[in-house]
Amino acid sequence: MAQKTDPPVSSPSEEPAWKQRAVERSTKAAKLRAEQRVERFLDAAQAIITEKGTTDFTVQEVVDRSRQSLRSFYQHFDGKHELLLALFEDALRRASDQIRAAASGLPDPRERLRVAVELLFELCRPDPAAQRPLFTDFAPQLLISHPAEVKIAHAPLLALFTEFMTDAEALGALRPSTTPRRAAALTMQTVMFIAQSNGGEDDHAHPLTAEEVWDFCAHGFAAE
C-alpha cells in the first residue's frame, strides 16, 4: 500500500496567490490605459499631418488635439522626434501589409517582387495629392541623423522583400551568387531612394515610373 504524502507547502517567502492575481490585474489595467493614451497622441499627430500635409507641427498642438496633458505626453515620448518615429514605424508596417496583400494572389515569385517594387515606389514618391510627408520629408532626414532607428523601422519591409527574394531563388530566378537578404536590402533601398529623390535632373519633364524602376532592379544595366 502506497504511503500518503502531504501536499507541498508554499514557501513562506512566496506571495499569496490572491495578491499575485491582484497585482497582475492592476498591471494589465495600467498597461491598457498607457496604450490608449499613446494611441490618442498618435491619432492626433496623424490628423494634424493629414490636415497640414507636413510634419511641421508642435508637441503642444498634438497635446491640445489629443485632449491630454503635456506631462502625459512626456511620460510616453522623449519629444516630437520619437513621436514621428512611432508614426513612421506604423506607416512602414502598414505599407508592408499593403504590399503583401497586393502580391499574395500571385503564384510567380517574380511577379510578387514586381508588385512589391512598383507599389513601394508609389508609396514613397513625392505626391502632393497623397500627402505622405512621413516618407518624403521625415524619412530622408531620419536616414542621415538616426540610421540605427531607420534599420529597425524598415525591418518588416526588409523581411517581406527577403521572403519574396528567397521564393525567387528557389525558382532559380536569381543569379547563383546572389544572397536573398542582401538582394532584398539593395532593391528596397534603391527603390526608396529613387522614389524620394524623384529620379534625376529631368524629373519634372520626364519623371521616372514604377515600371522603369522595376525594370532596372530586375535587370540592371549590363547587357545579357
Backbone bond lengths (Angstrom), bond angles and torsions (degrees), N, CA, C in turn:
res aa  C-N    CA-C-N  psi(-1)  N-CA   C-N-CA  omega(-1)  CA-C   N-CA-C  phi
1 M - - - 1.461 - - 1.533 109.25 -
2 A 1.376 113.43 129.27 1.470 118.01 -176.15 1.509 111.23 -69.82
3 Q 1.282 114.81 140.97 1.459 119.90 -179.94 1.515 110.69 -78.61
4 K 1.324 117.04 133.13 1.460 121.57 179.49 1.514 109.85 -73.09
5 T 1.313 114.36 142.09 1.474 119.15 177.01 1.517 109.16 -121.43
6 D 1.274 115.64 145.64 1.474 120.58 178.42 1.517 109.99 -74.55
7 P 1.333 118.49 148.28 1.467 121.07 177.15 1.515 110.26 -62.89
8 P 1.323 116.63 149.89 1.477 119.24 -179.31 1.514 111.58 -60.00
9 V 1.296 114.31 141.60 1.465 120.51 -179.11 1.520 108.45 -98.46
10 S 1.362 116.34 132.57 1.465 120.50 179.80 1.511 110.01 -63.57
11 S 1.308 113.83 145.08 1.458 118.66 176.31 1.511 109.91 -66.11
12 P 1.324 118.39 140.62 1.476 121.04 -179.66 1.529 112.40 -58.04
13 S 1.356 117.25 -23.93 1.463 119.66 -177.09 1.527 112.22 -79.94
14 E 1.354 117.23 -16.10 1.461 119.70 -178.94 1.530 110.53 -74.87
15 E 1.361 115.20 142.42 1.455 119.21 177.31 1.521 109.77 -74.24
16 P 1.321 117.48 149.32 1.461 119.96 177.31 1.526 110.20 -60.95
17 A 1.325 116.02 149.97 1.462 120.81 -177.88 1.516 111.82 -59.27
18 W 1.341 117.22 -37.83 1.466 119.68 -177.86 1.532 110.82 -63.69
19 K 1.342 115.15 -36.08 1.467 118.97 -179.95 1.529 110.53 -69.72
20 Q 1.343 117.38 -40.11 1.453 121.37 177.75 1.532 110.68 -61.03
21 R 1.346 115.30 -42.30 1.473 119.30 179.54 1.520 110.84 -64.95
22 A 1.328 117.03 -40.75 1.461 121.21 -178.99 1.529 111.28 -64.96
23 V 1.335 116.57 -42.51 1.461 120.75 179.47 1.522 110.35 -65.86
24 E 1.349 116.26 -43.14 1.455 120.33 179.98 1.520 110.81 -62.01
25 R 1.332 116.49 -42.20 1.469 120.08 179.74 1.521 110.33 -64.86
26 S 1.316 117.14 -40.60 1.461 121.40 179.38 1.523 111.05 -65.31
27 T 1.342 116.93 -40.32 1.466 121.39 179.64 1.521 111.12 -64.98
28 K 1.343 116.34 -42.04 1.457 120.36 178.88 1.523 111.32 -62.84
29 A 1.343 116.10 -40.86 1.465 120.44 179.94 1.523 110.70 -64.99
30 A 1.335 116.51 -41.77 1.468 120.48 179.82 1.523 110.55 -65.83
31 K 1.332 117.13 -39.62 1.454 121.37 178.83 1.526 110.59 -64.04
32 L 1.333 116.55 -42.07 1.460 120.58 179.53 1.521 110.92 -63.06
33 R 1.337 116.98 -43.18 1.467 120.33 178.85 1.527 110.85 -62.86
34 A 1.333 116.67 -40.94 1.462 120.37 179.05 1.528 110.75 -63.68
35 E 1.317 116.60 -42.86 1.467 120.53 178.87 1.525 110.86 -62.30
36 Q 1.308 117.17 -39.93 1.467 121.11 179.35 1.526 111.17 -65.78
37 R 1.330 116.71 -39.92 1.471 119.95 178.08 1.526 110.51 -64.76
38 V 1.332 116.51 -43.41 1.462 120.73 178.96 1.524 110.49 -60.73
39 E 1.327 117.29 -44.93 1.462 121.39 179.88 1.525 111.22 -60.82
40 R 1.327 117.21 -37.47 1.470 120.11 178.96 1.523 111.04 -65.92
41 F 1.340 117.04 -38.72 1.469 119.99 176.39 1.529 110.53 -65.85
42 L 1.335 116.94 -43.62 1.459 120.38 -179.85 1.521 111.37 -64.60
43 D 1.319 116.64 -42.85 1.472 120.44 179.14 1.525 110.90 -63.25
44 A 1.336 115.99 -39.79 1.460 120.13 179.58 1.529 110.68 -65.06
45 A 1.321 116.72 -45.17 1.462 120.86 179.62 1.523 110.98 -63.63
46 Q 1.331 117.18 -42.04 1.456 120.69 179.79 1.524 110.94 -64.22
47 A 1.325 117.41 -38.71 1.463 121.12 178.23 1.528 111.20 -63.91
48 I 1.319 116.42 -40.49 1.466 120.83 179.17 1.532 110.34 -66.48
49 I 1.331 116.62 -42.82 1.465 120.94 178.41 1.524 110.29 -60.65
50 T 1.321 116.28 -42.84 1.467 120.77 -179.84 1.521 110.99 -63.35
51 E 1.321 116.82 -41.74 1.469 121.11 -179.62 1.528 111.42 -68.07
52 K 1.329 116.46 -44.18 1.466 120.31 -175.16 1.523 113.17 -85.69
53 G 1.329 116.45 -25.24 1.456 119.82 -175.56 1.510 112.46 71.87
54 T 1.329 116.97 22.79 1.457 122.09 -178.32 1.523 109.23 -155.47
55 T 1.334 115.70 162.37 1.461 120.35 175.75 1.531 111.10 -93.51
56 D 1.309 116.16 13.34 1.467 121.60 -179.84 1.527 109.59 -84.39
57 F 1.326 115.86 87.57 1.465 121.25 177.12 1.531 108.25 -147.06
58 T 1.305 116.95 169.81 1.462 121.17 -178.93 1.523 110.79 -106.80
59 V 1.318 115.08 159.56 1.462 120.51 176.52 1.524 109.87 -61.47
60 Q 1.339 117.02 -37.45 1.465 120.14 -179.05 1.527 111.33 -62.81
61 E 1.327 116.85 -36.01 1.466 119.52 176.42 1.523 111.26 -61.97
62 V 1.319 116.17 -41.07 1.461 120.86 178.77 1.522 110.64 -65.67
63 V 1.318 115.89 -43.25 1.465 120.89 179.42 1.524 110.52 -61.40
64 D 1.333 115.99 -46.00 1.464 120.00 -179.75 1.528 111.16 -63.45
65 R 1.329 116.84 -42.65 1.469 120.64 -178.53 1.532 110.73 -66.32
66 S 1.318 116.87 -35.90 1.465 120.42 -177.61 1.529 112.65 -80.55
67 R 1.353 115.79 -12.83 1.473 121.54 -177.38 1.521 111.56 60.03
68 Q 1.305 113.96 39.86 1.460 120.19 175.36 1.521 108.02 -125.01
69 S 1.322 115.83 -176.65 1.458 119.20 -175.05 1.527 111.68 -98.69
70 L 1.330 115.23 158.02 1.463 121.45 176.04 1.528 109.55 -63.58
71 R 1.315 116.24 -38.00 1.468 120.81 178.25 1.526 110.34 -60.48
72 S 1.320 116.64 -42.72 1.467 120.46 178.97 1.523 110.71 -64.05
73 F 1.330 117.06 -38.84 1.465 119.99 178.97 1.524 110.82 -58.38
74 Y 1.348 116.40 -48.52 1.458 119.66 -175.50 1.529 112.48 -77.18
75 Q 1.318 117.34 -6.95 1.460 119.82 170.43 1.532 110.90 -75.23
76 H 1.347 116.06 -22.30 1.459 120.25 -174.92 1.530 113.17 -113.60
77 F 1.336 117.60 -23.91 1.462 120.95 -178.23 1.524 109.49 -133.94
78 D 1.348 115.31 143.97 1.463 119.53 176.10 1.526 111.53 -71.02
79 G 1.332 115.74 -26.50 1.453 120.52 -178.91 1.510 110.61 172.21
80 K 1.318 115.47 -166.40 1.462 121.06 -177.04 1.525 111.47 -62.94
81 H 1.336 116.79 -37.35 1.469 119.89 -178.22 1.526 110.77 -59.45
82 E 1.321 116.81 -45.24 1.465 120.12 -178.32 1.527 110.78 -68.07
83 L 1.312 117.57 -33.48 1.459 121.34 175.77 1.530 110.33 -64.36
84 L 1.332 116.55 -46.33 1.470 120.74 178.70 1.523 110.68 -63.88
85 L 1.321 116.63 -37.34 1.463 119.96 178.85 1.529 110.56 -63.15
86 A 1.326 116.53 -40.69 1.472 120.04 177.85 1.527 110.57 -62.65
87 L 1.323 116.57 -42.13 1.463 120.56 177.83 1.526 110.93 -65.31
88 F 1.327 116.26 -39.38 1.471 121.10 179.77 1.528 110.84 -64.76
89 E 1.328 116.81 -43.20 1.464 120.73 178.18 1.529 110.53 -62.08
90 D 1.335 116.27 -42.85 1.467 119.83 177.76 1.521 111.30 -63.10
91 A 1.335 116.03 -40.40 1.465 119.96 -179.32 1.531 110.80 -65.08
92 L 1.322 117.50 -39.74 1.468 120.63 178.55 1.524 111.07 -68.39
93 R 1.320 116.10 -36.57 1.464 119.00 177.90 1.519 110.65 -65.98
94 R 1.338 116.14 -40.85 1.473 119.29 177.63 1.534 110.52 -66.92
95 A 1.339 116.24 -37.90 1.469 119.91 177.67 1.526 110.38 -62.01
96 S 1.329 116.72 -41.14 1.464 120.81 178.15 1.527 110.33 -61.87
97 D 1.326 116.11 -43.84 1.463 120.16 178.93 1.527 110.99 -63.65
98 Q 1.332 115.88 -39.76 1.463 120.45 -179.84 1.531 110.83 -65.57
99 I 1.326 116.77 -42.83 1.461 120.69 179.42 1.526 110.64 -65.68
100 R 1.326 116.95 -43.38 1.462 120.38 179.29 1.531 110.40 -60.92
101 A 1.323 116.51 -43.53 1.467 120.27 -179.56 1.526 110.84 -63.51
102 A 1.343 116.69 -39.59 1.463 120.24 -178.22 1.529 111.99 -70.07
103 A 1.336 116.76 -29.90 1.467 120.65 -175.71 1.526 113.79 -98.49
104 S 1.325 116.92 -10.42 1.465 120.10 -170.28 1.522 114.17 -63.28
105 G 1.325 118.16 -29.28 1.459 119.92 -176.58 1.518 114.69 -85.65
106 L 1.323 117.04 2.19 1.474 120.51 -176.30 1.530 109.92 -97.23
107 P 1.336 118.11 121.26 1.465 120.10 -177.41 1.522 113.93 -73.17
108 D 1.332 117.55 -27.25 1.462 121.37 -177.07 1.533 109.31 -85.84
109 P 1.344 119.02 119.33 1.468 120.74 -179.33 1.521 113.22 -61.07
110 R 1.340 117.68 -27.26 1.461 119.40 176.82 1.519 110.95 -67.19
111 E 1.320 116.53 -36.50 1.459 120.41 176.72 1.529 110.87 -69.56
112 R 1.332 116.28 -34.84 1.465 119.07 176.73 1.521 110.21 -64.51
113 L 1.329 116.03 -39.68 1.467 119.73 176.99 1.524 111.41 -65.37
114 R 1.327 116.54 -40.35 1.466 119.73 178.70 1.528 110.73 -60.59
115 V 1.328 116.69 -47.29 1.462 120.58 179.10 1.530 110.28 -61.94
116 A 1.337 116.87 -41.45 1.466 120.65 -179.24 1.520 111.28 -62.74
117 V 1.334 116.90 -44.96 1.468 121.24 -179.20 1.524 110.51 -65.15
118 E 1.306 117.41 -48.42 1.466 120.55 -176.21 1.521 111.56 -66.82
119 L 1.332 117.73 -40.29 1.463 119.80 -179.49 1.518 111.06 -70.93
120 L 1.335 117.42 -39.12 1.465 119.84 177.12 1.522 110.34 -61.85
121 F 1.321 117.21 -40.94 1.464 121.28 177.56 1.530 110.28 -59.55
122 E 1.323 116.89 -46.67 1.463 120.39 -178.57 1.529 111.63 -65.25
123 L 1.334 117.00 -35.33 1.463 120.66 -179.44 1.527 112.37 -71.59
124 C 1.334 116.40 -27.51 1.472 120.02 -174.86 1.519 114.73 -98.01
125 R 1.323 118.07 -17.67 1.465 118.74 -174.84 1.528 111.10 -74.79
126 P 1.333 117.41 148.79 1.459 121.15 177.54 1.528 110.64 -61.50
127 D 1.304 115.86 130.30 1.461 121.36 179.96 1.522 107.93 -150.99
128 P 1.337 118.10 101.60 1.470 120.60 -178.08 1.522 113.05 -54.56
129 A 1.317 117.10 -33.09 1.462 119.97 -178.55 1.521 111.38 -71.97
130 A 1.331 117.07 -32.71 1.463 120.74 -176.38 1.527 112.39 -83.44
131 Q 1.335 117.84 -25.15 1.459 122.93 179.20 1.529 111.71 51.98
132 R 1.350 115.03 75.82 1.464 120.76 178.07 1.528 109.99 -121.25
133 P 1.325 118.92 58.94 1.470 120.81 -175.51 1.523 114.07 -64.32
134 L 1.339 118.12 -22.83 1.458 119.14 177.45 1.527 110.48 -62.55
135 F 1.340 116.64 -34.92 1.458 120.92 178.98 1.523 111.65 -85.56
136 T 1.321 116.30 -41.85 1.464 119.62 -171.06 1.528 113.55 -88.22
137 D 1.331 118.44 -27.39 1.468 121.71 -178.28 1.528 112.20 -107.52
138 F 1.327 115.04 -54.58 1.466 119.78 -173.38 1.521 112.84 -72.75
139 A 1.334 117.21 -42.55 1.471 120.76 -174.99 1.532 113.20 -59.79
140 P 1.340 119.80 -47.09 1.474 118.73 178.98 1.528 112.59 -61.53
141 Q 1.333 117.60 -37.71 1.468 120.39 177.80 1.520 110.49 -65.88
142 L 1.335 115.33 -41.74 1.462 120.67 -178.62 1.517 111.36 -64.24
143 L 1.320 116.94 -36.67 1.456 121.50 -179.35 1.520 111.37 -60.44
144 I 1.324 116.45 -35.85 1.465 121.04 -178.85 1.528 111.51 -81.01
145 S 1.331 116.07 -42.74 1.464 120.22 -172.56 1.528 114.03 -87.06
146 H 1.335 117.97 -32.05 1.463 120.94 -175.52 1.536 110.53 -139.29
147 P 1.331 118.11 68.28 1.473 120.33 -176.91 1.523 113.78 -60.37
148 A 1.333 117.91 -33.30 1.469 120.46 -179.96 1.525 110.75 -65.55
149 E 1.325 116.30 -38.81 1.459 120.01 178.83 1.526 110.84 -68.56
150 V 1.327 116.15 -35.10 1.466 120.23 177.05 1.527 110.09 -62.39
151 K 1.316 116.24 -42.35 1.462 120.88 -179.66 1.521 110.92 -60.13
152 I 1.318 116.57 -43.48 1.463 120.84 179.25 1.524 110.67 -65.69
153 A 1.325 116.65 -43.55 1.467 121.00 -178.24 1.525 111.50 -64.18
154 H 1.336 116.60 -33.82 1.464 121.18 -177.27 1.524 113.12 -82.46
155 A 1.319 118.09 -4.79 1.464 121.49 -173.89 1.532 113.91 -54.17
156 P 1.347 120.42 -46.95 1.474 118.88 179.68 1.522 112.76 -62.79
157 L 1.324 116.55 -37.81 1.457 120.83 179.93 1.526 110.95 -68.96
158 L 1.325 116.16 -41.86 1.462 120.30 178.34 1.526 110.70 -63.76
159 A 1.317 116.81 -40.09 1.466 120.42 178.85 1.520 110.88 -62.17
160 L 1.327 116.71 -39.51 1.465 120.51 179.59 1.526 111.15 -66.43
161 F 1.330 117.23 -47.13 1.469 120.36 179.33 1.530 110.89 -64.66
162 T 1.325 117.07 -36.44 1.460 120.24 177.38 1.531 110.61 -63.98
163 E 1.310 116.09 -40.74 1.466 120.48 177.41 1.526 110.67 -60.02
164 F 1.332 116.62 -45.95 1.464 120.58 -179.75 1.530 110.91 -65.89
165 M 1.340 116.90 -39.81 1.468 120.64 178.44 1.527 110.87 -65.44
166 T 1.318 116.85 -39.58 1.462 120.86 179.10 1.526 110.73 -63.58
167 D 1.329 116.48 -40.41 1.465 120.59 176.49 1.528 110.74 -63.76
168 A 1.321 116.13 -39.45 1.471 120.16 178.45 1.523 110.95 -66.80
169 E 1.329 116.54 -37.73 1.469 120.34 177.82 1.528 110.31 -62.98
170 A 1.324 117.77 -41.65 1.457 121.64 179.72 1.531 111.38 -62.10
171 L 1.328 116.10 -27.29 1.462 120.85 178.81 1.520 111.65 -85.27
172 G 1.337 116.74 -6.72 1.466 120.81 -177.39 1.506 112.76 81.55
173 A 1.334 117.00 21.99 1.463 120.86 -176.03 1.525 113.05 -91.68
174 L 1.340 119.06 -2.12 1.464 121.93 177.70 1.523 109.24 -109.48
175 R 1.338 115.84 155.37 1.458 119.70 174.89 1.532 109.20 -62.32
176 P 1.329 118.29 147.01 1.470 120.86 -175.48 1.527 114.16 -55.76
177 S 1.322 117.56 -32.40 1.465 120.87 -176.68 1.530 113.28 -86.66
178 T 1.329 117.26 2.68 1.464 121.10 -174.90 1.521 111.22 -84.92
179 T 1.329 116.12 132.40 1.464 122.03 173.49 1.532 107.98 -96.80
180 P 1.330 118.15 122.68 1.472 120.30 -175.00 1.526 114.41 -52.03
181 R 1.332 118.22 -45.39 1.466 119.56 -176.81 1.523 111.67 -66.67
182 R 1.332 117.32 -41.08 1.462 120.03 179.89 1.529 110.17 -69.66
183 A 1.327 116.10 -38.20 1.465 119.28 176.44 1.522 110.54 -64.38
184 A 1.327 116.52 -37.61 1.465 121.07 178.50 1.529 110.51 -64.01
185 A 1.334 116.33 -44.48 1.466 120.36 179.99 1.529 111.13 -64.26
186 L 1.325 116.97 -44.12 1.462 120.73 179.27 1.526 111.24 -62.52
187 T 1.310 116.65 -44.20 1.466 120.98 -179.10 1.518 110.90 -65.16
188 M 1.314 116.05 -49.21 1.458 120.97 -177.76 1.527 111.62 -60.21
189 Q 1.338 116.44 -46.83 1.465 120.04 -178.46 1.524 111.79 -68.04
190 T 1.328 116.74 -36.51 1.465 120.50 177.27 1.522 110.88 -62.83
191 V 1.319 115.95 -47.89 1.464 120.92 -178.48 1.530 110.77 -61.67
192 M 1.323 117.22 -45.72 1.466 120.68 -176.98 1.523 111.34 -67.53
193 F 1.336 116.77 -40.17 1.462 119.21 179.82 1.528 110.62 -65.60
194 I 1.321 116.53 -46.19 1.466 120.04 179.83 1.517 110.72 -60.87
195 A 1.325 116.37 -42.89 1.464 120.22 -179.01 1.527 110.98 -63.51
196 Q 1.336 116.43 -45.02 1.460 120.18 -175.51 1.519 112.65 -73.90
197 S 1.346 116.60 -30.32 1.466 119.17 177.83 1.524 111.17 -89.71
198 N 1.321 116.21 -9.06 1.471 123.91 177.37 1.521 112.74 63.55
199 G 1.341 115.66 30.82 1.461 119.35 166.93 1.502 117.06 95.46
200 G 1.307 118.90 -96.33 1.466 120.95 -172.81 1.503 112.16 -152.04
201 E 1.336 115.80 -153.34 1.457 120.53 -172.43 1.531 112.72 -70.90
202 D 1.335 117.27 -28.89 1.459 118.90 -176.73 1.528 111.92 -103.03
203 D 1.353 115.71 34.30 1.465 120.49 -177.29 1.511 112.77 -55.27
204 H 1.326 116.16 -48.54 1.464 119.52 -172.83 1.524 111.68 -69.75
205 A 1.337 116.95 -36.91 1.456 119.63 -179.99 1.528 111.77 -78.66
206 H 1.335 116.21 -42.22 1.466 121.03 -177.44 1.528 109.06 -137.68
207 P 1.323 118.32 75.20 1.466 120.24 -177.82 1.523 111.47 -64.63
208 L 1.317 115.64 145.04 1.455 120.34 176.84 1.525 110.05 -64.99
209 T 1.305 115.72 148.79 1.462 120.87 179.63 1.519 109.91 -109.08
210 A 1.326 115.77 163.12 1.465 120.84 177.80 1.521 110.97 -61.45
211 E 1.344 116.73 -35.17 1.470 120.63 179.77 1.526 111.10 -65.45
212 E 1.344 117.48 -39.91 1.462 120.67 178.26 1.528 111.26 -64.87
213 V 1.319 115.53 -40.17 1.461 119.92 -179.95 1.522 110.13 -64.91
214 W 1.330 117.11 -42.29 1.460 120.31 177.96 1.529 110.66 -63.50
215 D 1.320 116.98 -42.87 1.461 120.54 -178.89 1.522 110.31 -60.66
216 F 1.336 116.55 -40.52 1.464 119.83 179.80 1.525 110.83 -68.62
217 C 1.353 117.54 -44.30 1.453 120.58 -179.29 1.528 111.51 -64.96
218 A 1.330 116.60 -35.93 1.457 120.53 -177.03 1.526 113.11 -78.08
219 H 1.351 116.91 -31.67 1.460 119.32 -173.31 1.520 114.97 -123.60
220 G 1.329 117.74 -14.64 1.454 119.35 -179.33 1.520 110.47 68.68
221 F 1.328 116.50 -152.79 1.464 120.15 -178.04 1.531 112.94 -121.94
222 A 1.332 117.43 -7.13 1.465 119.66 -178.84 1.527 110.49 -79.37
223 A 1.322 116.34 138.75 1.465 120.71 178.38 1.518 109.29 -68.24
224 E 1.323 116.45 140.20 1.461 120.86 179.67 1.533 109.36 -79.11
